[in-house]
Amino acid sequence: MAALFGQTSTVEVLLQHHADVDTATSIGYTPLLSSVFAGSLECIKLLIKAGADLNLKCPLDMAIRRGSIEIMKCLLQAGADPNVRNEYGCLPIERAVMLKKWDVVGILFSLTSPVSEVHDWSVHGILQYVKSHAFMEKHDAILKKNMADLKVKGAELVKKKEYLNASFSYTKAIEIDSGDAALYSNRSLCWHRMRDGELALEDALLAQRLRPEWPKAYYRIGAAFMLLEEYVQASQAFMDGLQLDSTNIEMKKAYWEAVDCLRKFHFGETTE
């Protein structure tokens, strides 16, 4: 958690008291991977000095995904292996090609060992391979499996009330499929349970844009507005949801709760 939020001084204290630098969270984030995700170079340097595994969970891949060349160079200089594949079966250079990060490709090319599948070991050859049907078919199969696993994991973590970990599970799933409204809805629920109304509303609105006829998206929007104490917007969102599904008991209850809060807020009225 300290690494995830870039709390350098806290990480330093924990390391001084012999915290395990490679223990992963329930969704597989090590302290080093969390630091890379957070973009905290100082935390990364502390963890490297403490002996963190530079290849566990492929932090180099995370650095490429986050677009940080400085962090990527730091990991490489410390001994990170550019030939370690990520959870989707991709080499760092393949990931860089997929993301069209050509400056990163240039750095990694001389450091990456040729692979048998790429017959022309050149930047152009790697590009052609990544665009090939064989690569995409293999990659898509891995993505589908990972997506299914992440959804199940997220649901399990929500049941355990591990909402922050669940939110990261849904975030990883969104990186695979940013067009799945249910993922934003589920992550909105996580933010709501963590009392972060702004993030809950942001994800709920994304879910609604993707599926404008989905009542649950409006329920999430209303719930976020309730948390923000914006009762007019909350009641409107719940009403919009009821217009799509007039039999939704949970939505009706939420609507009248919003109306009740609105009365109290404006008039100081109470209801029995």
KAVENNOR-V70032 format. One record per residue. RES is the residue in one letter. SS is DSSP state (~ for helix, > for strand, _ for the rest). BURIAL is I if it has 9 or more other ideal C-beta (glycine too) atoms within 8 Angstrom, else O. Layout:
RES,SS,BURIAL ; RES,SS,BURIAL
//
This chain:
M,_,O ; A,_,I ; A,_,I ; L,_,I ; F,_,O ; G,_,I ; Q,_,I ; T,~,I ; S,~,O ; T,~,O ; V,~,I ; E,~,I ; V,~,O ; L,~,I ; L,~,I ; Q,~,O ; H,_,O ; H,_,O ; A,_,O ; D,_,O ; V,_,I ; D,_,I ; T,_,O ; A,_,I ; T,_,O ; S,_,O ; I,_,I ; G,_,I ; Y,_,I ; T,_,I ; P,~,I ; L,~,I ; L,~,I ; S,~,I ; S,~,I ; V,~,I ; F,~,I ; A,~,I ; G,_,I ; S,_,I ; L,~,I ; E,~,O ; C,~,I ; I,~,I ; K,~,I ; L,~,I ; L,~,I ; I,~,I ; K,~,O ; A,_,O ; G,_,O ; A,_,I ; D,_,O ; L,_,I ; N,_,I ; L,_,I ; K,_,I ; C,_,I ; P,~,I ; L,~,I ; D,~,I ; M,~,I ; A,~,I ; I,~,I ; R,~,I ; R,~,I ; G,_,O ; S,_,I ; I,~,I ; E,~,O ; I,~,I ; M,~,I ; K,~,I ; C,~,I ; L,~,I ; L,~,I ; Q,~,O ; A,~,O ; G,_,O ; A,_,I ; D,_,O ; P,_,I ; N,_,O ; V,_,I ; R,_,O ; N,_,I ; E,_,O ; Y,_,O ; G,_,O ; C,_,I ; L,_,I ; P,~,I ; I,~,I ; E,~,I ; R,~,I ; A,~,I ; V,~,I ; M,~,O ; L,_,I ; K,_,O ; K,_,I ; W,~,O ; D,~,O ; V,~,I ; V,~,I ; G,~,O ; I,~,I ; L,~,I ; F,~,I ; S,_,O ; L,_,O ; T,_,I ; S,_,O ; P,_,O ; V,_,O ; S,_,O ; E,_,O ; V,_,I ; H,_,O ; D,_,O ; W,_,O ; S,_,O ; V,~,I ; H,~,O ; G,~,I ; I,~,I ; L,~,I ; Q,~,I ; Y,~,I ; V,~,I ; K,_,O ; S,_,O ; H,~,O ; A,~,O ; F,~,I ; M,~,I ; E,~,O ; K,~,I ; H,~,I ; D,~,O ; A,~,O ; I,~,I ; L,~,I ; K,~,O ; K,~,O ; N,~,I ; M,~,I ; A,~,O ; D,~,O ; L,~,I ; K,~,I ; V,~,O ; K,~,I ; G,~,I ; A,~,I ; E,~,O ; L,~,I ; V,~,I ; K,~,O ; K,_,O ; K,_,O ; E,_,I ; Y,~,I ; L,~,I ; N,~,I ; A,~,I ; S,~,I ; F,~,I ; S,~,I ; Y,~,I ; T,~,I ; K,~,I ; A,~,I ; I,~,I ; E,~,O ; I,~,I ; D,_,O ; S,_,O ; G,_,O ; D,_,I ; A,~,I ; A,~,O ; L,~,I ; Y,~,I ; S,~,I ; N,~,I ; R,~,I ; S,~,I ; L,~,I ; C,~,I ; W,~,I ; H,~,I ; R,~,I ; M,_,I ; R,_,O ; D,_,O ; G,~,I ; E,~,O ; L,~,I ; A,~,I ; L,~,I ; E,~,I ; D,~,I ; A,~,I ; L,~,I ; L,~,I ; A,~,I ; Q,~,I ; R,~,O ; L,~,I ; R,_,O ; P,_,O ; E,_,O ; W,_,I ; P,~,I ; K,~,I ; A,~,I ; Y,~,I ; Y,~,I ; R,~,I ; I,~,I ; G,~,I ; A,~,I ; A,~,I ; F,~,I ; M,~,I ; L,~,I ; L,_,I ; E,_,O ; E,_,O ; Y,~,I ; V,~,O ; Q,~,I ; A,~,I ; S,~,I ; Q,~,O ; A,~,I ; F,~,I ; M,~,I ; D,~,I ; G,~,I ; L,~,I ; Q,~,O ; L,~,I ; D,_,O ; S,_,O ; T,_,O ; N,_,I ; I,~,O ; E,~,O ; M,~,I ; K,~,I ; K,~,O ; A,~,I ; Y,~,I ; W,~,O ; E,~,I ; A,~,I ; V,~,I ; D,~,I ; C,~,I ; L,~,I ; R,~,I ; K,~,I ; F,~,O ; H,~,O ; F,~,O ; G,_,O ; E,_,O ; T,_,O ; T,_,O ; E,_,O
//
